[in-house]
Amino acid sequence: MSNSFNPYQAWLGIAGRQPANLYELIGVPLFTNEPPVLADAIDERISLITPHLQGANAAYAKQLLQ
């Protein structure tokens, strides 16, 4: 995997230190504790990453989904 590509920034809009915390990864405010909000956010993030499971950056996509 190339060091120049940042899947966190490219696909999820997360810049800064890595690895991101759980809340940053799913795109919700810190300490959000509402299951429906968390579930919707997770589904949205998965939908942003899934198309990249094929192609040049598939390894990044697999890693993020794990």
PDBQT receptor file of N, H, CA, C and O in Angstrom, charges set to zero:
ATOM      1  N   MET A   1       0.833  -1.182   0.000  1.00  0.00    +0.000 N 
ATOM      2  CA  MET A   1       0.000   0.000   0.000  1.00  0.00    +0.000 C 
ATOM      3  C   MET A   1       0.875   1.241   0.000  1.00  0.00    +0.000 C 
ATOM      4  O   MET A   1       1.864   1.311   0.730  1.00  0.00    +0.000 OA
ATOM      5  N   SER A   2       0.526   2.183  -0.788  1.00  0.00    +0.000 N 
ATOM      6  H   SER A   2      -0.277   2.126  -1.381  1.00  0.00    +0.000 HD
ATOM      7  CA  SER A   2       1.278   3.420  -0.929  1.00  0.00    +0.000 C 
ATOM      8  C   SER A   2       1.017   4.352   0.248  1.00  0.00    +0.000 C 
ATOM      9  O   SER A   2      -0.105   4.438   0.745  1.00  0.00    +0.000 OA
ATOM     10  N   ASN A   3       2.058   5.047   0.686  1.00  0.00    +0.000 N 
ATOM     11  H   ASN A   3       2.970   4.977   0.282  1.00  0.00    +0.000 HD
ATOM     12  CA  ASN A   3       1.911   5.995   1.783  1.00  0.00    +0.000 C 
ATOM     13  C   ASN A   3       1.250   7.296   1.344  1.00  0.00    +0.000 C 
ATOM     14  O   ASN A   3       0.822   8.075   2.195  1.00  0.00    +0.000 OA
ATOM     15  N   SER A   4       1.155   7.551   0.056  1.00  0.00    +0.000 N 
ATOM     16  H   SER A   4       1.503   6.918  -0.636  1.00  0.00    +0.000 HD
ATOM     17  CA  SER A   4       0.611   8.818  -0.410  1.00  0.00    +0.000 C 
ATOM     18  C   SER A   4      -0.917   8.852  -0.406  1.00  0.00    +0.000 C 
ATOM     19  O   SER A   4      -1.497   9.936  -0.341  1.00  0.00    +0.000 OA
ATOM     20  N   PHE A   5      -1.579   7.714  -0.471  1.00  0.00    +0.000 N 
ATOM     21  H   PHE A   5      -1.108   6.833  -0.523  1.00  0.00    +0.000 HD
ATOM     22  CA  PHE A   5      -3.040   7.680  -0.478  1.00  0.00    +0.000 C 
ATOM     23  C   PHE A   5      -3.557   7.577   0.950  1.00  0.00    +0.000 C 
ATOM     24  O   PHE A   5      -3.110   6.716   1.708  1.00  0.00    +0.000 OA
ATOM     25  N   ASN A   6      -4.486   8.439   1.324  1.00  0.00    +0.000 N 
ATOM     26  H   ASN A   6      -4.849   9.139   0.708  1.00  0.00    +0.000 HD
ATOM     27  CA  ASN A   6      -5.073   8.420   2.650  1.00  0.00    +0.000 C 
ATOM     28  C   ASN A   6      -6.570   8.126   2.511  1.00  0.00    +0.000 C 
ATOM     29  O   ASN A   6      -7.349   9.031   2.213  1.00  0.00    +0.000 OA
ATOM     30  N   PRO A   7      -6.978   6.876   2.722  1.00  0.00    +0.000 N 
ATOM     31  CA  PRO A   7      -8.391   6.529   2.562  1.00  0.00    +0.000 C 
ATOM     32  C   PRO A   7      -9.288   7.223   3.583  1.00  0.00    +0.000 C 
ATOM     33  O   PRO A   7     -10.454   7.495   3.299  1.00  0.00    +0.000 OA
ATOM     34  N   TYR A   8      -8.761   7.509   4.754  1.00  0.00    +0.000 N 
ATOM     35  H   TYR A   8      -7.813   7.288   4.985  1.00  0.00    +0.000 HD
ATOM     36  CA  TYR A   8      -9.552   8.217   5.765  1.00  0.00    +0.000 C 
ATOM     37  C   TYR A   8      -9.972   9.585   5.239  1.00  0.00    +0.000 C 
ATOM     38  O   TYR A   8     -11.122   9.997   5.394  1.00  0.00    +0.000 OA
ATOM     39  N   GLN A   9      -9.036  10.272   4.624  1.00  0.00    +0.000 N 
ATOM     40  H   GLN A   9      -8.102   9.937   4.498  1.00  0.00    +0.000 HD
ATOM     41  CA  GLN A   9      -9.329  11.599   4.103  1.00  0.00    +0.000 C 
ATOM     42  C   GLN A   9     -10.123  11.512   2.789  1.00  0.00    +0.000 C 
ATOM     43  O   GLN A   9     -11.108  12.227   2.608  1.00  0.00    +0.000 OA
ATOM     44  N   ALA A  10      -9.694  10.646   1.889  1.00  0.00    +0.000 N 
ATOM     45  H   ALA A  10      -8.893  10.066   2.036  1.00  0.00    +0.000 HD
ATOM     46  CA  ALA A  10     -10.325  10.562   0.563  1.00  0.00    +0.000 C 
ATOM     47  C   ALA A  10     -11.774  10.079   0.630  1.00  0.00    +0.000 C 
ATOM     48  O   ALA A  10     -12.637  10.634  -0.051  1.00  0.00    +0.000 OA
ATOM     49  N   TRP A  11     -12.047   9.078   1.421  1.00  0.00    +0.000 N 
ATOM     50  H   TRP A  11     -11.346   8.628   1.974  1.00  0.00    +0.000 HD
ATOM     51  CA  TRP A  11     -13.381   8.477   1.432  1.00  0.00    +0.000 C 
ATOM     52  C   TRP A  11     -14.273   8.966   2.568  1.00  0.00    +0.000 C 
ATOM     53  O   TRP A  11     -15.492   9.048   2.417  1.00  0.00    +0.000 OA
ATOM     54  N   LEU A  12     -13.657   9.290   3.713  1.00  0.00    +0.000 N 
ATOM     55  H   LEU A  12     -12.667   9.223   3.836  1.00  0.00    +0.000 HD
ATOM     56  CA  LEU A  12     -14.453   9.632   4.888  1.00  0.00    +0.000 C 
ATOM     57  C   LEU A  12     -14.330  11.085   5.316  1.00  0.00    +0.000 C 
ATOM     58  O   LEU A  12     -15.041  11.532   6.216  1.00  0.00    +0.000 OA
ATOM     59  N   GLY A  13     -13.435  11.821   4.679  1.00  0.00    +0.000 N 
ATOM     60  H   GLY A  13     -12.857  11.458   3.948  1.00  0.00    +0.000 HD
ATOM     61  CA  GLY A  13     -13.259  13.227   5.017  1.00  0.00    +0.000 C 
ATOM     62  C   GLY A  13     -12.583  13.457   6.351  1.00  0.00    +0.000 C 
ATOM     63  O   GLY A  13     -12.760  14.509   6.965  1.00  0.00    +0.000 OA
ATOM     64  N   ILE A  14     -11.801  12.472   6.812  1.00  0.00    +0.000 N 
ATOM     65  H   ILE A  14     -11.658  11.617   6.313  1.00  0.00    +0.000 HD
ATOM     66  CA  ILE A  14     -11.108  12.578   8.098  1.00  0.00    +0.000 C 
ATOM     67  C   ILE A  14      -9.657  12.942   7.850  1.00  0.00    +0.000 C 
ATOM     68  O   ILE A  14      -8.899  12.161   7.274  1.00  0.00    +0.000 OA
ATOM     69  N   ALA A  15      -9.280  14.121   8.283  1.00  0.00    +0.000 N 
ATOM     70  H   ALA A  15      -9.896  14.756   8.750  1.00  0.00    +0.000 HD
ATOM     71  CA  ALA A  15      -7.883  14.548   8.170  1.00  0.00    +0.000 C 
ATOM     72  C   ALA A  15      -7.289  14.580   9.573  1.00  0.00    +0.000 C 
ATOM     73  O   ALA A  15      -8.018  14.565  10.564  1.00  0.00    +0.000 OA
ATOM     74  N   GLY A  16      -5.990  14.623   9.647  1.00  0.00    +0.000 N 
ATOM     75  H   GLY A  16      -5.398  14.635   8.842  1.00  0.00    +0.000 HD
ATOM     76  CA  GLY A  16      -5.341  14.706  10.953  1.00  0.00    +0.000 C 
ATOM     77  C   GLY A  16      -4.732  13.391  11.352  1.00  0.00    +0.000 C 
ATOM     78  O   GLY A  16      -4.396  12.556  10.513  1.00  0.00    +0.000 OA
ATOM     79  N   ARG A  17      -4.597  13.221  12.648  1.00  0.00    +0.000 N 
ATOM     80  H   ARG A  17      -4.870  13.900  13.330  1.00  0.00    +0.000 HD
ATOM     81  CA  ARG A  17      -3.902  12.038  13.171  1.00  0.00    +0.000 C 
ATOM     82  C   ARG A  17      -4.664  10.757  12.832  1.00  0.00    +0.000 C 
ATOM     83  O   ARG A  17      -5.891  10.742  12.729  1.00  0.00    +0.000 OA
ATOM     84  N   GLN A  18      -3.908   9.709  12.666  1.00  0.00    +0.000 N 
ATOM     85  H   GLN A  18      -2.912   9.721  12.750  1.00  0.00    +0.000 HD
ATOM     86  CA  GLN A  18      -4.493   8.401  12.390  1.00  0.00    +0.000 C 
ATOM     87  C   GLN A  18      -3.875   7.396  13.346  1.00  0.00    +0.000 C 
ATOM     88  O   GLN A  18      -2.705   7.564  13.688  1.00  0.00    +0.000 OA
ATOM     89  N   PRO A  19      -4.551   6.399  13.786  1.00  0.00    +0.000 N 
ATOM     90  CA  PRO A  19      -5.918   6.084  13.387  1.00  0.00    +0.000 C 
ATOM     91  C   PRO A  19      -6.931   6.997  14.076  1.00  0.00    +0.000 C 
ATOM     92  O   PRO A  19      -6.700   7.505  15.173  1.00  0.00    +0.000 OA
ATOM     93  N   ALA A  20      -8.024   7.181  13.416  1.00  0.00    +0.000 N 
ATOM     94  H   ALA A  20      -8.212   6.768  12.525  1.00  0.00    +0.000 HD
ATOM     95  CA  ALA A  20      -9.115   7.995  13.943  1.00  0.00    +0.000 C 
ATOM     96  C   ALA A  20      -9.827   7.227  15.053  1.00  0.00    +0.000 C 
ATOM     97  O   ALA A  20      -9.781   5.997  15.089  1.00  0.00    +0.000 OA
ATOM     98  N   ASN A  21     -10.485   7.950  15.955  1.00  0.00    +0.000 N 
ATOM     99  H   ASN A  21     -10.522   8.949  15.926  1.00  0.00    +0.000 HD
ATOM    100  CA  ASN A  21     -11.259   7.243  16.978  1.00  0.00    +0.000 C 
ATOM    101  C   ASN A  21     -12.576   6.748  16.369  1.00  0.00    +0.000 C 
ATOM    102  O   ASN A  21     -12.924   7.108  15.245  1.00  0.00    +0.000 OA
ATOM    103  N   LEU A  22     -13.281   5.942  17.106  1.00  0.00    +0.000 N 
ATOM    104  H   LEU A  22     -12.998   5.650  18.020  1.00  0.00    +0.000 HD
ATOM    105  CA  LEU A  22     -14.512   5.322  16.603  1.00  0.00    +0.000 C 
ATOM    106  C   LEU A  22     -15.529   6.359  16.138  1.00  0.00    +0.000 C 
ATOM    107  O   LEU A  22     -16.160   6.190  15.095  1.00  0.00    +0.000 OA
ATOM    108  N   TYR A  23     -15.684   7.408  16.897  1.00  0.00    +0.000 N 
ATOM    109  H   TYR A  23     -15.171   7.545  17.745  1.00  0.00    +0.000 HD
ATOM    110  CA  TYR A  23     -16.676   8.429  16.558  1.00  0.00    +0.000 C 
ATOM    111  C   TYR A  23     -16.305   9.143  15.256  1.00  0.00    +0.000 C 
ATOM    112  O   TYR A  23     -17.169   9.408  14.420  1.00  0.00    +0.000 OA
ATOM    113  N   GLU A  24     -15.024   9.449  15.091  1.00  0.00    +0.000 N 
ATOM    114  H   GLU A  24     -14.322   9.233  15.770  1.00  0.00    +0.000 HD
ATOM    115  CA  GLU A  24     -14.564  10.064  13.847  1.00  0.00    +0.000 C 
ATOM    116  C   GLU A  24     -14.797   9.120  12.671  1.00  0.00    +0.000 C 
ATOM    117  O   GLU A  24     -15.239   9.543  11.602  1.00  0.00    +0.000 OA
ATOM    118  N   LEU A  25     -14.500   7.849  12.874  1.00  0.00    +0.000 N 
ATOM    119  H   LEU A  25     -14.141   7.505  13.742  1.00  0.00    +0.000 HD
ATOM    120  CA  LEU A  25     -14.668   6.876  11.795  1.00  0.00    +0.000 C 
ATOM    121  C   LEU A  25     -16.098   6.794  11.292  1.00  0.00    +0.000 C 
ATOM    122  O   LEU A  25     -16.331   6.654  10.091  1.00  0.00    +0.000 OA
ATOM    123  N   ILE A  26     -17.051   6.881  12.199  1.00  0.00    +0.000 N 
ATOM    124  H   ILE A  26     -16.862   6.995  13.174  1.00  0.00    +0.000 HD
ATOM    125  CA  ILE A  26     -18.443   6.766  11.752  1.00  0.00    +0.000 C 
ATOM    126  C   ILE A  26     -19.108   8.119  11.531  1.00  0.00    +0.000 C 
ATOM    127  O   ILE A  26     -20.260   8.185  11.103  1.00  0.00    +0.000 OA
ATOM    128  N   GLY A  27     -18.378   9.207  11.824  1.00  0.00    +0.000 N 
ATOM    129  H   GLY A  27     -17.442   9.154  12.172  1.00  0.00    +0.000 HD
ATOM    130  CA  GLY A  27     -18.866  10.540  11.488  1.00  0.00    +0.000 C 
ATOM    131  C   GLY A  27     -19.937  11.105  12.395  1.00  0.00    +0.000 C 
ATOM    132  O   GLY A  27     -20.854  11.786  11.935  1.00  0.00    +0.000 OA
ATOM    133  N   VAL A  28     -19.822  10.822  13.690  1.00  0.00    +0.000 N 
ATOM    134  H   VAL A  28     -19.078  10.268  14.063  1.00  0.00    +0.000 HD
ATOM    135  CA  VAL A  28     -20.771  11.379  14.656  1.00  0.00    +0.000 C 
ATOM    136  C   VAL A  28     -20.008  12.147  15.725  1.00  0.00    +0.000 C 
ATOM    137  O   VAL A  28     -18.806  11.942  15.896  1.00  0.00    +0.000 OA
ATOM    138  N   PRO A  29     -20.698  13.039  16.454  1.00  0.00    +0.000 N 
ATOM    139  CA  PRO A  29     -20.034  13.760  17.543  1.00  0.00    +0.000 C 
ATOM    140  C   PRO A  29     -19.536  12.803  18.631  1.00  0.00    +0.000 C 
ATOM    141  O   PRO A  29     -20.110  11.738  18.859  1.00  0.00    +0.000 OA
ATOM    142  N   LEU A  30     -18.471  13.207  19.284  1.00  0.00    +0.000 N 
ATOM    143  H   LEU A  30     -18.004  14.072  19.099  1.00  0.00    +0.000 HD
ATOM    144  CA  LEU A  30     -17.866  12.422  20.352  1.00  0.00    +0.000 C 
ATOM    145  C   LEU A  30     -18.905  12.065  21.410  1.00  0.00    +0.000 C 
ATOM    146  O   LEU A  30     -19.688  12.911  21.841  1.00  0.00    +0.000 OA
ATOM    147  N   PHE A  31     -18.898  10.808  21.817  1.00  0.00    +0.000 N 
ATOM    148  H   PHE A  31     -18.261  10.121  21.467  1.00  0.00    +0.000 HD
ATOM    149  CA  PHE A  31     -19.767  10.255  22.859  1.00  0.00    +0.000 C 
ATOM    150  C   PHE A  31     -21.246  10.182  22.485  1.00  0.00    +0.000 C 
ATOM    151  O   PHE A  31     -22.100  10.118  23.370  1.00  0.00    +0.000 OA
ATOM    152  N   THR A  32     -21.561  10.190  21.200  1.00  0.00    +0.000 N 
ATOM    153  H   THR A  32     -20.867  10.242  20.481  1.00  0.00    +0.000 HD
ATOM    154  CA  THR A  32     -22.943   9.950  20.775  1.00  0.00    +0.000 C 
ATOM    155  C   THR A  32     -23.359   8.589  21.300  1.00  0.00    +0.000 C 
ATOM    156  O   THR A  32     -22.623   7.613  21.156  1.00  0.00    +0.000 OA
ATOM    157  N   ASN A  33     -24.537   8.518  21.908  1.00  0.00    +0.000 N 
ATOM    158  H   ASN A  33     -25.135   9.311  22.025  1.00  0.00    +0.000 HD
ATOM    159  CA  ASN A  33     -24.958   7.288  22.562  1.00  0.00    +0.000 C 
ATOM    160  C   ASN A  33     -26.400   6.924  22.199  1.00  0.00    +0.000 C 
ATOM    161  O   ASN A  33     -27.149   6.437  23.046  1.00  0.00    +0.000 OA
ATOM    162  N   GLU A  34     -26.783   7.157  20.959  1.00  0.00    +0.000 N 
ATOM    163  H   GLU A  34     -26.175   7.552  20.272  1.00  0.00    +0.000 HD
ATOM    164  CA  GLU A  34     -28.129   6.823  20.506  1.00  0.00    +0.000 C 
ATOM    165  C   GLU A  34     -28.009   5.729  19.449  1.00  0.00    +0.000 C 
ATOM    166  O   GLU A  34     -27.560   5.994  18.334  1.00  0.00    +0.000 OA
ATOM    167  N   PRO A  35     -28.406   4.494  19.790  1.00  0.00    +0.000 N 
ATOM    168  CA  PRO A  35     -28.237   3.370  18.857  1.00  0.00    +0.000 C 
ATOM    169  C   PRO A  35     -28.736   3.616  17.440  1.00  0.00    +0.000 C 
ATOM    170  O   PRO A  35     -28.032   3.250  16.498  1.00  0.00    +0.000 OA
ATOM    171  N   PRO A  36     -29.916   4.217  17.228  1.00  0.00    +0.000 N 
ATOM    172  CA  PRO A  36     -30.347   4.428  15.843  1.00  0.00    +0.000 C 
ATOM    173  C   PRO A  36     -29.430   5.391  15.084  1.00  0.00    +0.000 C 
ATOM    174  O   PRO A  36     -29.168   5.198  13.897  1.00  0.00    +0.000 OA
ATOM    175  N   VAL A  37     -28.951   6.412  15.763  1.00  0.00    +0.000 N 
ATOM    176  H   VAL A  37     -29.164   6.569  16.727  1.00  0.00    +0.000 HD
ATOM    177  CA  VAL A  37     -28.039   7.371  15.131  1.00  0.00    +0.000 C 
ATOM    178  C   VAL A  37     -26.733   6.673  14.773  1.00  0.00    +0.000 C 
ATOM    179  O   VAL A  37     -26.205   6.858  13.676  1.00  0.00    +0.000 OA
ATOM    180  N   LEU A  38     -26.215   5.876  15.695  1.00  0.00    +0.000 N 
ATOM    181  H   LEU A  38     -26.644   5.726  16.586  1.00  0.00    +0.000 HD
ATOM    182  CA  LEU A  38     -24.964   5.150  15.444  1.00  0.00    +0.000 C 
ATOM    183  C   LEU A  38     -25.129   4.153  14.304  1.00  0.00    +0.000 C 
ATOM    184  O   LEU A  38     -24.264   4.055  13.433  1.00  0.00    +0.000 OA
ATOM    185  N   ALA A  39     -26.231   3.417  14.306  1.00  0.00    +0.000 N 
ATOM    186  H   ALA A  39     -26.933   3.497  15.014  1.00  0.00    +0.000 HD
ATOM    187  CA  ALA A  39     -26.465   2.426  13.252  1.00  0.00    +0.000 C 
ATOM    188  C   ALA A  39     -26.562   3.088  11.880  1.00  0.00    +0.000 C 
ATOM    189  O   ALA A  39     -25.988   2.594  10.909  1.00  0.00    +0.000 OA
ATOM    190  N   ASP A  40     -27.280   4.195  11.798  1.00  0.00    +0.000 N 
ATOM    191  H   ASP A  40     -27.746   4.596  12.587  1.00  0.00    +0.000 HD
ATOM    192  CA  ASP A  40     -27.393   4.906  10.518  1.00  0.00    +0.000 C 
ATOM    193  C   ASP A  40     -26.046   5.430  10.052  1.00  0.00    +0.000 C 
ATOM    194  O   ASP A  40     -25.724   5.355   8.866  1.00  0.00    +0.000 OA
ATOM    195  N   ALA A  41     -25.254   5.961  10.981  1.00  0.00    +0.000 N 
ATOM    196  H   ALA A  41     -25.516   6.022  11.945  1.00  0.00    +0.000 HD
ATOM    197  CA  ALA A  41     -23.938   6.495  10.631  1.00  0.00    +0.000 C 
ATOM    198  C   ALA A  41     -23.015   5.386  10.135  1.00  0.00    +0.000 C 
ATOM    199  O   ALA A  41     -22.272   5.572   9.171  1.00  0.00    +0.000 OA
ATOM    200  N   ILE A  42     -23.066   4.241  10.792  1.00  0.00    +0.000 N 
ATOM    201  H   ILE A  42     -23.669   4.090  11.575  1.00  0.00    +0.000 HD
ATOM    202  CA  ILE A  42     -22.241   3.103  10.375  1.00  0.00    +0.000 C 
ATOM    203  C   ILE A  42     -22.650   2.641   8.976  1.00  0.00    +0.000 C 
ATOM    204  O   ILE A  42     -21.794   2.397   8.126  1.00  0.00    +0.000 OA
ATOM    205  N   ASP A  43     -23.940   2.524   8.742  1.00  0.00    +0.000 N 
ATOM    206  H   ASP A  43     -24.636   2.723   9.432  1.00  0.00    +0.000 HD
ATOM    207  CA  ASP A  43     -24.417   2.106   7.411  1.00  0.00    +0.000 C 
ATOM    208  C   ASP A  43     -23.966   3.086   6.334  1.00  0.00    +0.000 C 
ATOM    209  O   ASP A  43     -23.591   2.676   5.235  1.00  0.00    +0.000 OA
ATOM    210  N   GLU A  44     -24.003   4.369   6.645  1.00  0.00    +0.000 N 
ATOM    211  H   GLU A  44     -24.308   4.701   7.537  1.00  0.00    +0.000 HD
ATOM    212  CA  GLU A  44     -23.584   5.376   5.675  1.00  0.00    +0.000 C 
ATOM    213  C   GLU A  44     -22.099   5.245   5.350  1.00  0.00    +0.000 C 
ATOM    214  O   GLU A  44     -21.702   5.319   4.187  1.00  0.00    +0.000 OA
ATOM    215  N   ARG A  45     -21.284   5.051   6.381  1.00  0.00    +0.000 N 
ATOM    216  H   ARG A  45     -21.607   4.991   7.326  1.00  0.00    +0.000 HD
ATOM    217  CA  ARG A  45     -19.838   4.912   6.160  1.00  0.00    +0.000 C 
ATOM    218  C   ARG A  45     -19.521   3.656   5.359  1.00  0.00    +0.000 C 
ATOM    219  O   ARG A  45     -18.677   3.683   4.463  1.00  0.00    +0.000 OA
ATOM    220  N   ILE A  46     -20.191   2.567   5.679  1.00  0.00    +0.000 N 
ATOM    221  H   ILE A  46     -20.877   2.546   6.406  1.00  0.00    +0.000 HD
ATOM    222  CA  ILE A  46     -19.985   1.323   4.930  1.00  0.00    +0.000 C 
ATOM    223  C   ILE A  46     -20.315   1.540   3.461  1.00  0.00    +0.000 C 
ATOM    224  O   ILE A  46     -19.613   1.036   2.585  1.00  0.00    +0.000 OA
ATOM    225  N   SER A  47     -21.376   2.285   3.189  1.00  0.00    +0.000 N 
ATOM    226  H   SER A  47     -21.946   2.694   3.901  1.00  0.00    +0.000 HD
ATOM    227  CA  SER A  47     -21.757   2.529   1.793  1.00  0.00    +0.000 C 
ATOM    228  C   SER A  47     -20.726   3.395   1.066  1.00  0.00    +0.000 C 
ATOM    229  O   SER A  47     -20.614   3.323  -0.158  1.00  0.00    +0.000 OA
ATOM    230  N   LEU A  48     -19.979   4.206   1.799  1.00  0.00    +0.000 N 
ATOM    231  H   LEU A  48     -20.069   4.265   2.793  1.00  0.00    +0.000 HD
ATOM    232  CA  LEU A  48     -18.923   5.007   1.173  1.00  0.00    +0.000 C 
ATOM    233  C   LEU A  48     -17.674   4.182   0.865  1.00  0.00    +0.000 C 
ATOM    234  O   LEU A  48     -16.942   4.483  -0.077  1.00  0.00    +0.000 OA
ATOM    235  N   ILE A  49     -17.438   3.150   1.657  1.00  0.00    +0.000 N 
ATOM    236  H   ILE A  49     -18.033   2.906   2.423  1.00  0.00    +0.000 HD
ATOM    237  CA  ILE A  49     -16.223   2.335   1.519  1.00  0.00    +0.000 C 
ATOM    238  C   ILE A  49     -16.422   1.153   0.582  1.00  0.00    +0.000 C 
ATOM    239  O   ILE A  49     -15.517   0.808  -0.177  1.00  0.00    +0.000 OA
ATOM    240  N   THR A  50     -17.597   0.529   0.624  1.00  0.00    +0.000 N 
ATOM    241  H   THR A  50     -18.333   0.810   1.240  1.00  0.00    +0.000 HD
ATOM    242  CA  THR A  50     -17.855  -0.701  -0.133  1.00  0.00    +0.000 C 
ATOM    243  C   THR A  50     -17.508  -0.623  -1.621  1.00  0.00    +0.000 C 
ATOM    244  O   THR A  50     -16.961  -1.589  -2.154  1.00  0.00    +0.000 OA
ATOM    245  N   PRO A  51     -17.798   0.475  -2.314  1.00  0.00    +0.000 N 
ATOM    246  CA  PRO A  51     -17.446   0.516  -3.739  1.00  0.00    +0.000 C 
ATOM    247  C   PRO A  51     -15.942   0.385  -4.013  1.00  0.00    +0.000 C 
ATOM    248  O   PRO A  51     -15.537   0.099  -5.140  1.00  0.00    +0.000 OA
ATOM    249  N   HIS A  52     -15.139   0.590  -3.005  1.00  0.00    +0.000 N 
ATOM    250  H   HIS A  52     -15.468   0.822  -2.090  1.00  0.00    +0.000 HD
ATOM    251  CA  HIS A  52     -13.685   0.542  -3.188  1.00  0.00    +0.000 C 
ATOM    252  C   HIS A  52     -13.097  -0.838  -2.881  1.00  0.00    +0.000 C 
ATOM    253  O   HIS A  52     -11.878  -1.006  -2.881  1.00  0.00    +0.000 OA
ATOM    254  N   LEU A  53     -13.957  -1.822  -2.621  1.00  0.00    +0.000 N 
ATOM    255  H   LEU A  53     -14.948  -1.685  -2.621  1.00  0.00    +0.000 HD
ATOM    256  CA  LEU A  53     -13.473  -3.183  -2.361  1.00  0.00    +0.000 C 
ATOM    257  C   LEU A  53     -12.874  -3.827  -3.609  1.00  0.00    +0.000 C 
ATOM    258  O   LEU A  53     -12.185  -4.842  -3.517  1.00  0.00    +0.000 OA
ATOM    259  N   GLN A  54     -13.132  -3.251  -4.744  1.00  0.00    +0.000 N 
ATOM    260  H   GLN A  54     -13.692  -2.426  -4.818  1.00  0.00    +0.000 HD
ATOM    261  CA  GLN A  54     -12.529  -3.696  -5.999  1.00  0.00    +0.000 C 
ATOM    262  C   GLN A  54     -11.634  -2.577  -6.500  1.00  0.00    +0.000 C 
ATOM    263  O   GLN A  54     -11.985  -1.402  -6.388  1.00  0.00    +0.000 OA
ATOM    264  N   GLY A  55     -10.511  -2.920  -7.037  1.00  0.00    +0.000 N 
ATOM    265  H   GLY A  55     -10.225  -3.874  -7.128  1.00  0.00    +0.000 HD
ATOM    266  CA  GLY A  55      -9.653  -1.907  -7.623  1.00  0.00    +0.000 C 
ATOM    267  C   GLY A  55      -8.352  -1.704  -6.871  1.00  0.00    +0.000 C 
ATOM    268  O   GLY A  55      -7.975  -2.494  -6.006  1.00  0.00    +0.000 OA
ATOM    269  N   ALA A  56      -7.688  -0.637  -7.220  1.00  0.00    +0.000 N 
ATOM    270  H   ALA A  56      -7.994   0.005  -7.923  1.00  0.00    +0.000 HD
ATOM    271  CA  ALA A  56      -6.335  -0.374  -6.739  1.00  0.00    +0.000 C 
ATOM    272  C   ALA A  56      -6.248  -0.186  -5.231  1.00  0.00    +0.000 C 
ATOM    273  O   ALA A  56      -5.208  -0.470  -4.637  1.00  0.00    +0.000 OA
ATOM    274  N   ASN A  57      -7.304   0.280  -4.610  1.00  0.00    +0.000 N 
ATOM    275  H   ASN A  57      -8.149   0.511  -5.092  1.00  0.00    +0.000 HD
ATOM    276  CA  ASN A  57      -7.253   0.559  -3.174  1.00  0.00    +0.000 C 
ATOM    277  C   ASN A  57      -8.087  -0.420  -2.348  1.00  0.00    +0.000 C 
ATOM    278  O   ASN A  57      -8.531  -0.091  -1.249  1.00  0.00    +0.000 OA
ATOM    279  N   ALA A  58      -8.293  -1.605  -2.874  1.00  0.00    +0.000 N 
ATOM    280  H   ALA A  58      -7.932  -1.873  -3.767  1.00  0.00    +0.000 HD
ATOM    281  CA  ALA A  58      -9.116  -2.607  -2.197  1.00  0.00    +0.000 C 
ATOM    282  C   ALA A  58      -8.570  -2.971  -0.821  1.00  0.00    +0.000 C 
ATOM    283  O   ALA A  58      -9.346  -3.193   0.109  1.00  0.00    +0.000 OA
ATOM    284  N   ALA A  59      -7.265  -3.036  -0.678  1.00  0.00    +0.000 N 
ATOM    285  H   ALA A  59      -6.635  -2.856  -1.433  1.00  0.00    +0.000 HD
ATOM    286  CA  ALA A  59      -6.681  -3.393   0.618  1.00  0.00    +0.000 C 
ATOM    287  C   ALA A  59      -7.040  -2.362   1.682  1.00  0.00    +0.000 C 
ATOM    288  O   ALA A  59      -7.309  -2.724   2.828  1.00  0.00    +0.000 OA
ATOM    289  N   TYR A  60      -7.048  -1.100   1.322  1.00  0.00    +0.000 N 
ATOM    290  H   TYR A  60      -6.830  -0.805   0.391  1.00  0.00    +0.000 HD
ATOM    291  CA  TYR A  60      -7.453  -0.050   2.262  1.00  0.00    +0.000 C 
ATOM    292  C   TYR A  60      -8.910  -0.219   2.654  1.00  0.00    +0.000 C 
ATOM    293  O   TYR A  60      -9.259  -0.115   3.830  1.00  0.00    +0.000 OA
ATOM    294  N   ALA A  61      -9.758  -0.481   1.673  1.00  0.00    +0.000 N 
ATOM    295  H   ALA A  61      -9.475  -0.566   0.718  1.00  0.00    +0.000 HD
ATOM    296  CA  ALA A  61     -11.186  -0.639   1.942  1.00  0.00    +0.000 C 
ATOM    297  C   ALA A  61     -11.426  -1.821   2.889  1.00  0.00    +0.000 C 
ATOM    298  O   ALA A  61     -12.204  -1.705   3.835  1.00  0.00    +0.000 OA
ATOM    299  N   LYS A  62     -10.776  -2.933   2.645  1.00  0.00    +0.000 N 
ATOM    300  H   LYS A  62     -10.144  -3.027   1.876  1.00  0.00    +0.000 HD
ATOM    301  CA  LYS A  62     -10.928  -4.109   3.508  1.00  0.00    +0.000 C 
ATOM    302  C   LYS A  62     -10.477  -3.793   4.926  1.00  0.00    +0.000 C 
ATOM    303  O   LYS A  62     -11.131  -4.185   5.893  1.00  0.00    +0.000 OA
ATOM    304  N   GLN A  63      -9.363  -3.086   5.047  1.00  0.00    +0.000 N 
ATOM    305  H   GLN A  63      -8.832  -2.768   4.262  1.00  0.00    +0.000 HD
ATOM    306  CA  GLN A  63      -8.836  -2.728   6.362  1.00  0.00    +0.000 C 
ATOM    307  C   GLN A  63      -9.816  -1.817   7.109  1.00  0.00    +0.000 C 
ATOM    308  O   GLN A  63     -10.072  -2.027   8.295  1.00  0.00    +0.000 OA
ATOM    309  N   LEU A  64     -10.352  -0.827   6.437  1.00  0.00    +0.000 N 
ATOM    310  H   LEU A  64     -10.143  -0.657   5.474  1.00  0.00    +0.000 HD
ATOM    311  CA  LEU A  64     -11.296   0.076   7.088  1.00  0.00    +0.000 C 
ATOM    312  C   LEU A  64     -12.576  -0.652   7.533  1.00  0.00    +0.000 C 
ATOM    313  O   LEU A  64     -13.118  -0.352   8.597  1.00  0.00    +0.000 OA
ATOM    314  N   LEU A  65     -13.049  -1.587   6.740  1.00  0.00    +0.000 N 
ATOM    315  H   LEU A  65     -12.608  -1.831   5.875  1.00  0.00    +0.000 HD
ATOM    316  CA  LEU A  65     -14.266  -2.294   7.084  1.00  0.00    +0.000 C 
ATOM    317  C   LEU A  65     -14.063  -3.263   8.258  1.00  0.00    +0.000 C 
ATOM    318  O   LEU A  65     -15.017  -3.633   8.942  1.00  0.00    +0.000 OA
ATOM    319  N   GLN A  66     -12.838  -3.655   8.473  1.00  0.00    +0.000 N 
ATOM    320  H   GLN A  66     -12.062  -3.354   7.917  1.00  0.00    +0.000 HD
ATOM    321  CA  GLN A  66     -12.561  -4.548   9.617  1.00  0.00    +0.000 C 
ATOM    322  C   GLN A  66     -12.569  -3.749  10.882  1.00  0.00    +0.000 C 
ATOM    323  O   GLN A  66     -12.359  -4.300  11.962  1.00  0.00    +0.000 OA
TER     324      GLN A  66
